[in-house]
Amino acid sequence: MEERPETELISIPATPRGVSTPEALTPSGNRSPRPTSGTGAKSSASAAWTPASLISPRFLSPIGTPMKRVLVNMKGYLEEVGHLTKLNPQDAWLPITESRNGNAHYAAFHNLNAGVGFQALVLPVAFAFLGWSWGILSLTIAYCWQLYTLWILVQLHEAVPGRRYNRYVELAQAAFGERLGLWLAVFPTVYLSAGTATALILIGGETIKLFFQIVCGPLCSSNPLTTVEWYLVFTSLCIVLSQLPNLNSIAGLSLIGAVTAITYSTMVWILSVSQPRPPTISYEPLSLPSSSASVFSVMNALGIVAFAFRGHNLVLEIQATMSSTFKHPAHVPMWKGAKVAYFFIAMCLFPVAIGGFWAYGNLMPSGGILNALYGFHSHDISRGLLAMTFLLVVFNCLSSFQIYSMPVFDSFEASYTARTNRPCSIWVRSGFRVFYGFVNFFIGVALPFLSSLAGLLGGLTLPVTFAYPCFMWVLIKKPTKYSFNWYFHWILGWLGIAFSLAFSIGGIWSMVNSGLKLKFFKPI
């Protein structure tokens, strides 16, 4: 018999004779394999169907040797080009893994939508404390560092043969252990998802209020909506869009979010540098009365830079939407899409930071470049351009809310399906998303300063982007001990943890020192 190549594959048990492959209709209309009833949880999890399971030993037994050899070789081929992993029926019911028809284009849309947003508009604030040299240097180092950890996560998605880590928490548990991985990964990832969603509600509500004021002018000043009412309007729009069933179904929204982010980022810095600079502008870092205050302000500024590179908590989830085979692994299209996305991210972040600081220097208000544009040039720029800029910000916030909320939706539905052993109905799925939207709304109303804590958010969530992937690489790939590769990743990971603590302290100091009065996009 012909020798099989030494490829480490996971064999999948054949479907029992006379039993067809049962299917269930998910809320989005996709069909997914269901475990056969009455066989127990263990047998149902391992009875996933593959093309190779058609060629079973019972089927081969009455056939002669030459034909059996052909069919055995065909079975080996089907195993090699088919799925390398056991199919978990529950994955076909969850929003992240329900649809596996993602591609490089979808990966680019999702990464770009998650990587560019309101956090880019406050980068000039960090430059006001760091100055030209340290500002550009820290932004460049952070960009290269996070691009490398992104590559690590893409490679670790299928690092163990026969297993796909479809979520960041799953990879953390594989690296650090079940309990420690859960504790290390759940808080920062949930904080990133839910905290970003709440901040988007605050920023989106305030921006849509400014857009309405610019468009209507004095005609709408008789009985305007309050800021909280605008938060409610924006939350309702987010809830309507969140009814799209899974991560692949919001690819169109991610494309809209990516296009709007690139457009308004470009418009903001071009409009800023095209206007006359303030006469009292200076490019010296802001001086504070004490050396300790200066150190804390620098730490907070570096936290703002770190917060600009969020989105690593979504990398594995985006890659999970792609099919993966032995000949066509998912990491190839994922990395192609990520490279395109992060090229455009660099084209947005660097011009906004450098152009914004050049236009306003250390006169940059705490709300960022959009605040500065509105405060310094609201009478010099046409109302149409200002209104278009604010409307693009609203569209981007609506799109970003969807992709950052998807891991939370997935967690809700995973708990439900684990308890009931069936997919969520449309009503249950809608209920989860309405509940989540209004919880974020009430948090935003209770803590309206949340959107001002960019430095603190960057410090608390920095390990997800800069530290944990380095530790995961060492613990899963297991490079030679005391080699350069081993030292490099350990040092990089612990540097990330140290920076996280320092930036968090700087963010807390900035929050206390400012009296929680900072607001994004609040007109001067």
N, C-alpha and C positions, 0 to 999 in steps of 0.2 A: 504494500500500500504506500502511496506517495506520502513523503514526510511533510508534516505541517510546519509552517514557520513558527519560530519561538515567540509568539505574541501572547502577552498575558491578557486573556479574555475571561470574562465572567460567563459561564454557561447558564442558560436560562431554561428551566424545566419546561418540557413540552406540555401542551394542553392535553388533558386526558381524552382518551378515545371516546368519541360520541358526544363530546361536550363542546358546544360552540363558544366562541369568545364573546362573553356578554359585554354590552356597552351601555353607557348612561349618557343622557343628554345634559350637558352643563348649561348654566344659565345663559351663556353667550351663544349657545347653539352648536358648540363643538362636541364631537362624540369622544368619549374617553373610556378606556377599559375599566370594567367593574369586576371586583372579585366575585367568584361564584359563591352562591349562598350555601351555607351549611358546611363549609370546609374549614372555617376558623380563620383567624387573622393571619397566622403564619403562612398557611398554604395559599391564601388569597394574595398575599404580597409577593409570593414567588411564582405565581402562575401567569405572569404577564406574557402576552403572545408576541412572538417574533416570527419572521419568515422561516427561520431554521426549524421551528417547532413543528412544521408540517411534516418533516422527514423524521419520524419517530422510529424507535427500534421495532415496534409492532409492524410499522409499515414496511420496514426493510427485511423482516424475517423471511417472507416467502419468495424473495427476489434472488436471482442468481448472483454469483460473485462479481462478474464484470459490471452488471447494472448497479449492484450495491456499491461498488467502488466509485462509480460515477456520481451516485447520489450522495455518498459520504463526502466526496470532494466538494460537491455543490453545497452541502450543508456547511462545510468549513468556510466556503466563500461567503455564504449568506451571513455567517457569524462575524466574519471579518468586516464586511461592508455595512452590517447592520449596527444596531445600538450596542455599545460596549458595556452599558450599565443595566442593572436591573431597573425595570420601570416601577415606580411607586404609584399605585393608582390614585393616591391622594393628590399628587402633583398635578394631575389633569383637572382637578377641581379648583385650584388656587389661582389667583389673578396673575402671579408672576410666571408660573409654568403652565398655565392652561393652554396657551398657544405657543408653538415652537417654530413658527415660520418667520422668525426674525432674520435679518441679514445685515451686511455692513452699513447699508444706508440707514436702517433703523438705529443701529448702534451709534452712528454719527449724530443723528437727530437727538437721541436721548442724552448722550454725553454732553452735547453742546447746550441743550436746554438745562441740564443740571449744573453745568459748569460756569455759565454766564448768567448773571442776574443782578439784583440790587446790591450785592456785596461788592461788585466792581466799582460802583459809584462812590464808595467811601475810601478807595485807595488813596486819592490825593490827601485825605486827612492824615493818613499814616506818613506820607511824604512830608507834611508840614512839621512833624516831630523828628523825622529821620534825616531830612535834607536830601540833596541830590545823590551823593555817593552811596550812602547807606540805604537809601530808599531803593535805588535801582539794583544794588547788589542783593539786598534781601529779597526783592521780588524775583530776580533771576534765579537765585538759589532755591527759593521755594518752588518755582515753576519746574525746574529740573528735578528736584527731589520728588515732588508729587507725581511727575511723569514716570519716574522709575518705579515708584511704589504701585502706580497704576499697572505697569507692565507685569510686576510681580503678581498682582491679584488676577490678571488675565491668565497667566501661566498656571497659577495654583487652582484654577477652577476645575481642572481635571488632572490634578497632580497624582492622585491615587488611582490606579487602574480599576475600572469597574465602579467608579463613584464620581458623581458631579456635585460640587458644592454650589447649590443654587442661590444661597443667601450668605450674607456676610457672617451672620451668627453661626451658621453651620461650619464655615471654614475656621472660625475662631475656636469652636468646640473641638474640631479635629486637631488643631494645633496645641491648644492649651489644656484640653480636657473638657469633659462635659460641663462640670459645674463652674470651674474657673473661667472657661471660655464664655459661658453664658453671662457671668457677672461682668467680665471685662468688656463685652461687646454690646450687650443689650442697652445699657444706659446711654453711651454716646451715640449709638445709631438711632435709638428712639428719640433722643434729645435733638439730633440733627433733623430727623423727619418731622416730628411734631413741633419742635421749636421753630424750624424754618417755615412750616405751614402757618403757624401763628403770626410770625413776623411778616409773612406775605399778605395775610389778611389786613394787618395794620397798615403796611405800606400801600397795598392795593386800594384800601378804603380811602386813605388820605389822598392818594394820587387821583382817583376817580372824582373826589370832591374838588380838587384843583382843576381838573379838566372841565368839570361842569361849570365852575366859576369863570374860567377863561372863555368858554364857548358862549355862555349866557350873558356874562357881564352884569351890568346893573339891572337887567330885566328880571333876573331871578333872585334878587336880594330881599324880596318882601317876606318870604317864609321859607328859608332854605333848610335842608336837612342837616341835622347835627352830625358830628363826626362818627358817633356810635351808630347812627342810622346808616351812614355810608359803609361802615364796617359790615353791617347786616346785609346791605345790598350786595357787596362783594362776596360775602360768605355764601349767599344764595346762588350766585353765579357759579361759584366753585362747586357747590353741591350738585347743581344740574350737570356740570361737565364730568363730575366724578362718577356718574352712572355708567360710563363706558366700562366694559367688563374687565379687561385685562391690560397688561403692560403693552402688548403689541397693538392693541386697539387705540392707544393714545399716541401712536407714532405721528399721526397728522398734527395733533396738538403740540407735540415736541418740535415738529418742524416749524410750526407757527411761532413757538416760543424762541427757537433758535434764530429765526429770521428777525423777529422783533428785537431780540437782545442785541444782535449785531447792528441793526439799524439805529436803535436809540443810543447805543454806546458810541457809535461813529458820529451821530448827529450832535451829541452832547459835547464831545471834545472838539469837533470842528467849529461849532457855534462859539465855544469858549475862546479858542485861540484866534478866531477871526474878529473878535471884538477888542477894543482898546483895553489894555490892562489898567487896573486901579493905580493911581499915582503913588500911593504909599506902599506898594508891593515890595516884599523882601523875601529872599530865598534862604535866609538863615533859619536853622531849626528853632522852634519856639522855645524861649527861655522861661524857666519856672523858678520860683523863689528859692527852692532848696534842691540840693543834689539828689535827695531821695525821691522828690517829686519828679525830677527829670528822668531818673532811672525807671520809675513806675510808668511814666508816660511813654517812654521808649518801648517798654515791654507791652503796653497796651497797643501801641502802633504796630509792633511785630505780630501781635495777635490778630489785628485787622488784616494784615497781609496773609496770615495763615488761613483766616476765614474765607478769603477770596477763592481758595482752592478747596471747595467742598465738593461733594458728589461721589467720593470713593465708596461710600456706603451703598451705592446703587450699581457699582460695576458688575458684581457677580450676578445681581438680579437681571441686569440688561443682558448679560451673556447667557443666562438661563433661558431666554426666549428664543435661542437659536438651536436648531437641531445639530447633533454632533454624531459623527460616525468615525470609524477607524481611518478612512481615507480623507474625510472632510471634517476635521475637528473644529469645534466652535471658536477656539482661540484665534484662528486665522482671520475670519471676517470681523471678529470683535476688535482685534488690534488694528485692522485697517480703518475701521470706523473711528476708533479712538484717536488715531494719529491725525485724521482729518479734523475731528472735532477740536483737538487741543491746539492745532495750528490756528484755527479761527479764535479760540479762546485767548491765545497769546495776542492775536491781532486786535482783540477788544481790550484786554486788561492793561497792556503796556501803554498804548496811546492814551487811554483814559487817565491812568496814573501820571504819566509824564506830561501830557497836554494840560490836564487839570492843574497840576502844580505850577506849570509854566504860566498859566493864565491868571492864577489867583495867589500863588505863593503861600506864605503863612497866614494870609487873610482868609484861607479856606474855612468856611463854617463847619461846625461839627456834623451837620447833616449830609455833607458830601457835595459833589460837583453839581448835582441838579439843584440843590439849595442855592449854591453860589450863582448858577446861571439865572435862576429866578430872581435872586436878590440884587445882583449887580446889573443885569441886562434885561429885565422884564419890560422896560420901556424902549429898548433899542431893537428888540427882536419882534417880528410880527406875531400876532396872537395865533395865527394859523400854525406856525412852526412850533410854538410852545405847546399848543393843544395837541398837535400830532405827537410830540415827544412824550407827553404825559399819557396819551392813549396807548402808545407802544409799550410803555412801562406797565400799564394795566393788563394788556394782552400777555405780556411776558410773565407777570405774577400769576395770572390765571393758569397758564400752561405749566409753570414750575410747581404750583400747588399740586397738580395731578401726579407728577412723577415722584415728588417727595412724599406724597401720601400713600403711594402704592404699597410700600413695604408694611405700613400699618394696616392697610386693608387686608393684605396677605396674612398678617398675624391674626387678625380677627377671624378670618375665614378658616385658617388652619386650626384654631381652637374649636370652632364649631364643627368642622368635618371630622376632627379626631374624636369628638364626643358622640356624634350622631352616625358616623360612617356613611355619610351621603353628602353630595354637594349642596352648597347654599342655594336656596331658591332666589328668584329675582327680588322678592320682597325682603328676605333676610339680608341679602347683599345690599339692597338700597337702604335698609334700616341702619346697618353698620356705618354706611358712608354719611348718612344724614347726622347720625349721632356724633361721629368724629368731627364733622364740619362745625357743628354748633359747640362742641367742647372747646375747639380751638378759638371759636368766636368769644366764648365767655372768658377763656384765659386771656385773650387779647384785651378785652374790656377791663378785666381785673388788674392786668399788668401791662398798661399801655406803653411802658418804657422798654419792653422786651426787644423791639426792633432797633434800639439804640446800643445794644450790648454786643456789637460786632467783635470787639476784642475779647470779651469773656467767652462768647460762643466759639471763637477761633481757638482759644486756649483749651476749653473743655473737650472739644471734638477733634483736636489736633492728632491724638494717637490713632484715630481711625484712618487718617490719611498718611501720616508720616512715620508712625512707630510700629503699630501692629503688623503691617505687611512684612516688615523686615524680620520681626520675630517669627512670623508664620513661615517665612522662607527657610529659616534655619531649622525650625522644629519639624517641618514636613519634608523638605528636600534633604536635610541632614548632610551638609557639606563636611569635608574633612575637618576634624577638630583642629583648632589653632592655625588653620590655613588663612590666606588673605580673605577669601570669601566669607569664612566664618567670622573673623574679626570685623570685617567691613559691615556686615549686617547687624551684628550685636551692637557695635558702636553707634551706627545710624539709628537703631531702635531706641537705645537709651538716651541719645541726644534728643530724639523726639519727645520722650517722656519728660526730660528736664525742661525743654522748651514749653511743653504743655503746662507744667506747674508754674513756670515763670510768667507765661502769658496770662494764665488764669488770675494770678495775683495782681498783675498789672491791670487786667480788666476789672477786677473787683475794686481796686483803688480808684480807677477812673470813674466807675459807677458811683462810688460813695462821694468822691470829690465833686462830681458834677451835680449831686443831689437828685439823680435820676430825672434830669430835665431835658436830656437830649432827645431829639425826635428826628426821624428821617423825613425828608421832603416837606418839612413845615416851612411855609414861606416866611421870609424875613420881613 
